[in-house]
């Protein structure tokens, strides 16, 4: 490089370094002023040191009706595996015969409606 060009380059580098040296303390001072603000400290405290507030969720679904308002009640009964298999087999046969809406509960309801308690007697095999 020729002398005049290198002097220009050196002057440019010195100017840039001087500007950086002047602005770095100013930037540090501005940053400390910004970070010392109460608002910033509150935001940082809330973000890192306090438990976040739980978001409020609005339900878009309708509230489920109370169980007293329903025409049915969900229950749990225990059955022997063999009895359950027999029940499922009868439901399957009834569906195959054209009773599309047949289910376990529908068959149990039908059995309750048609059971002859007198015919049942004291035969313990069915109880």
Residue frames relative to the residue before (quaternion, step in Angstrom):
aa qw qx qy qz dx dy dz
X 1.0000 0.0000 0.0000 0.0000 0.00 0.00 0.00
X 0.4405 -0.6678 0.5098 0.3162 3.53 -1.07 0.55
X 0.7114 -0.4933 0.3246 0.3811 3.46 -1.32 0.52
X 0.6905 0.4721 -0.3294 0.4380 3.63 0.67 -0.88
X 0.6515 0.5114 -0.3298 0.4529 3.58 0.99 -0.77
X 0.6698 0.4896 -0.3168 0.4597 3.61 0.89 -0.80
X 0.6148 0.5280 -0.3530 0.4675 3.59 1.07 -0.61
X 0.6321 0.5216 -0.3272 0.4705 3.57 1.00 -0.79
X 0.6542 0.5094 -0.3077 0.4667 3.57 0.97 -0.89
X 0.6605 0.5043 -0.3088 0.4627 3.57 0.91 -0.88
X 0.6396 0.5190 -0.3204 0.4679 3.56 0.98 -0.83
X 0.6514 0.5143 -0.3170 0.4590 3.59 0.97 -0.85
X 0.6536 0.5043 -0.3134 0.4694 3.57 0.95 -0.87
X 0.6513 0.5070 -0.3179 0.4666 3.59 0.92 -0.85
X 0.6418 0.5245 -0.3240 0.4561 3.59 0.99 -0.82
X 0.6655 0.4904 -0.3044 0.4732 3.56 0.92 -0.91
X 0.6701 0.4928 -0.3071 0.4624 3.60 0.87 -0.91
X 0.6389 0.5230 -0.3231 0.4624 3.58 1.05 -0.73
X 0.6496 0.5096 -0.3110 0.4707 3.55 0.98 -0.85
X 0.6485 0.5045 -0.3180 0.4731 3.57 0.99 -0.80
X 0.6542 0.5152 -0.3180 0.4534 3.56 0.94 -0.85
X 0.6701 0.4832 -0.3018 0.4759 3.59 1.06 -0.73
X 0.7225 0.4547 -0.2629 0.4496 3.59 0.92 -0.85
X 0.5758 0.6032 -0.3947 0.3857 3.63 1.06 -0.54
X 0.6788 0.4465 -0.3235 0.4850 3.65 0.81 -0.77
X 0.6259 0.5312 -0.3415 0.4576 3.58 1.05 -0.73
X 0.6614 0.4950 -0.3088 0.4714 3.57 0.94 -0.88
X 0.6402 0.5159 -0.3333 0.4615 3.60 0.95 -0.79
X 0.6493 0.5117 -0.3112 0.4688 3.57 1.00 -0.82
X 0.6578 0.5018 -0.3069 0.4705 3.59 0.96 -0.86
X 0.6470 0.5159 -0.3203 0.4611 3.59 0.98 -0.83
X 0.6656 0.4904 -0.3198 0.4629 3.59 0.90 -0.80
X 0.6245 0.5218 -0.3414 0.4703 3.58 1.09 -0.65
X 0.6558 0.5076 -0.3141 0.4621 3.56 0.95 -0.87
X 0.7225 0.4544 -0.2553 0.4542 3.57 0.83 -0.98
X 0.6484 0.5154 -0.3381 0.4467 3.58 1.13 -0.38
X 0.4658 0.6773 -0.4468 0.3531 3.59 1.25 -0.16
X 0.5604 -0.6259 0.4347 0.3243 3.57 -1.04 0.79
X 0.6190 0.5609 -0.3485 0.4252 3.57 1.01 -0.78
X 0.6677 0.4924 -0.3001 0.4709 3.57 0.88 -0.95
X 0.6559 0.5066 -0.3173 0.4609 3.57 0.92 -0.85
X 0.6372 0.5221 -0.3280 0.4623 3.59 1.00 -0.76
X 0.6554 0.5040 -0.3110 0.4688 3.57 0.96 -0.88
X 0.6685 0.4913 -0.3056 0.4672 3.58 0.88 -0.87
X 0.6431 0.5186 -0.3221 0.4624 3.58 0.96 -0.84
X 0.6862 0.4781 -0.2851 0.4682 3.56 0.90 -0.93
X 0.6870 0.4976 -0.2903 0.4430 3.58 1.02 -0.75
X 0.8257 0.2845 -0.1166 0.4729 3.58 0.87 -0.86
X 0.7994 0.3404 -0.1614 0.4680 3.60 1.02 -0.57
X 0.7160 0.3723 -0.2528 0.5337 3.59 1.19 -0.18
X 0.5417 -0.5974 0.4677 0.3618 3.56 -1.17 0.54
X 0.4559 -0.6895 0.4800 0.2939 3.58 -0.87 0.88
X 0.5306 -0.6174 0.4775 0.3306 3.52 -1.13 0.66
X 0.4782 -0.6596 0.4918 0.3071 3.55 -1.02 0.77
X 0.4620 -0.6862 0.4754 0.2995 3.58 -0.88 0.89
X 0.4159 -0.6828 0.5444 0.2538 3.50 -1.11 0.74
X 0.1171 -0.8034 0.5826 0.0364 3.53 -0.68 1.12
X 0.2418 -0.7534 0.5950 0.1411 3.49 -0.87 0.97
X 0.3761 -0.7312 0.5299 0.2076 3.51 -0.85 0.99
X 0.2682 -0.7661 0.5637 0.1532 3.54 -0.85 0.96
X 0.6003 0.5572 -0.3593 0.4474 3.54 1.25 -0.31
X 0.5192 -0.5939 0.5019 0.3546 3.50 -1.22 0.49
X 0.5572 -0.5909 0.4586 0.3605 3.52 -1.11 0.62
X 0.5146 -0.6430 0.4708 0.3165 3.54 -1.01 0.86
X 0.5065 -0.6444 0.4631 0.3374 3.57 -0.96 0.76
X 0.5561 -0.5932 0.4580 0.3592 3.54 -1.12 0.62
X 0.5966 -0.6005 0.3927 0.3596 3.54 -1.07 0.71
X 0.5994 0.5672 -0.3660 0.4303 3.61 1.13 -0.48
X 0.6684 0.5148 -0.2900 0.4518 3.58 1.17 -0.61
X 0.6154 0.5670 -0.3489 0.4220 3.60 1.19 -0.39
X 0.4807 -0.6799 0.4685 0.2953 3.59 -1.09 0.62
X 0.7456 0.3024 -0.1930 0.5616 3.59 1.26 -0.01
X 0.2360 -0.7433 0.6047 0.1616 3.54 -1.31 0.17
X 0.3719 -0.7135 0.5485 0.2276 3.55 -0.91 0.91
X 0.0194 -0.8022 0.5960 -0.0303 3.55 -0.81 1.06
X 0.2861 -0.7191 0.6001 0.2022 3.53 -1.32 0.14
X 0.0064 0.7872 -0.6163 0.0200 3.57 -0.81 1.00
X 0.3442 -0.7116 0.5629 0.2413 3.55 -1.18 0.45
X 0.0362 -0.7804 0.6242 -0.0058 3.54 -1.08 0.80
X 0.5334 -0.5846 0.4930 0.3615 3.52 -1.18 0.55
X 0.6087 -0.5837 0.3951 0.3643 3.56 -1.10 0.71
X 0.6394 0.5265 -0.3320 0.4514 3.58 0.99 -0.78
X 0.6575 0.5048 -0.3094 0.4660 3.60 0.97 -0.85
X 0.6484 0.5116 -0.3133 0.4686 3.56 1.00 -0.82
X 0.6355 0.5153 -0.3265 0.4732 3.58 1.01 -0.78
X 0.6448 0.5100 -0.3194 0.4713 3.59 1.02 -0.79
X 0.6334 0.5233 -0.3226 0.4700 3.58 1.00 -0.84
X 0.6724 0.4906 -0.2967 0.4682 3.58 0.88 -0.94
X 0.6301 0.5352 -0.3329 0.4534 3.60 1.03 -0.74
X 0.6660 0.4925 -0.3008 0.4727 3.58 0.97 -0.85
X 0.6211 0.5240 -0.3383 0.4745 3.60 1.04 -0.76
X 0.6541 0.5154 -0.3104 0.4585 3.58 0.94 -0.90
X 0.6611 0.5037 -0.3051 0.4649 3.60 0.95 -0.88
X 0.6579 0.5038 -0.3109 0.4654 3.59 0.97 -0.81
X 0.6317 0.5128 -0.3324 0.4769 3.60 1.03 -0.73
X 0.6522 0.5122 -0.3139 0.4624 3.58 0.98 -0.86
X 0.6710 0.4920 -0.2886 0.4737 3.59 1.15 -0.63
X 0.6930 -0.5029 0.2713 0.4396 3.61 1.26 0.09
X 0.5552 0.5741 -0.4134 0.4373 3.60 1.22 0.01
X 0.1873 -0.8551 0.4759 0.0855 3.57 0.35 1.31
X 0.7500 0.4052 -0.2193 0.4746 3.61 0.99 -0.74
X 0.3674 0.7366 -0.4947 0.2787 3.59 1.22 0.29
X 0.0276 0.7782 -0.6254 0.0503 3.54 -1.09 0.84
X 0.7079 -0.4172 0.3320 0.4632 3.55 -1.27 0.08
X 0.7068 0.4661 -0.2799 0.4526 3.56 0.76 -1.03
X 0.6277 0.5312 -0.3479 0.4504 3.61 1.03 -0.71
X 0.6686 0.4887 -0.3054 0.4700 3.59 0.97 -0.82
X 0.6306 0.5125 -0.3326 0.4786 3.59 1.03 -0.72
X 0.6351 0.5162 -0.3327 0.4684 3.62 0.98 -0.77
X 0.6395 0.5133 -0.3237 0.4720 3.59 0.99 -0.83
X 0.6502 0.5128 -0.3202 0.4601 3.61 0.94 -0.86
X 0.6419 0.5202 -0.3250 0.4601 3.61 0.99 -0.73
X 0.6698 0.5045 -0.2956 0.4577 3.57 1.01 -0.83
X 0.7886 0.3624 -0.1687 0.4672 3.59 0.96 -0.79
X 0.4613 0.6941 -0.4584 0.3087 3.61 1.17 -0.12
X 0.2419 -0.7384 0.6140 0.1388 3.56 -1.07 0.83
X 0.3033 -0.7986 0.4939 0.1622 3.56 -0.17 1.29
X 0.6241 0.5379 -0.3449 0.4497 3.60 1.06 -0.67
X 0.6630 0.4981 -0.3062 0.4675 3.57 1.00 -0.79
X 0.5924 0.5826 -0.3618 0.4228 3.57 1.13 -0.60
X 0.0918 -0.8448 0.5202 0.0854 3.57 0.99 -0.84
X 0.7025 -0.4438 0.3440 0.4372 3.52 -1.10 -0.80
X 0.3222 0.7529 -0.5101 0.2630 3.57 1.22 0.42
X 0.2846 -0.8152 0.4867 0.1329 3.57 -0.34 1.26
X 0.4984 0.6581 -0.4456 0.3462 3.62 1.16 -0.21
X 0.7287 0.4282 -0.2377 0.4786 3.61 1.03 -0.63
X 0.6538 0.5075 -0.3160 0.4638 3.57 1.22 -0.14
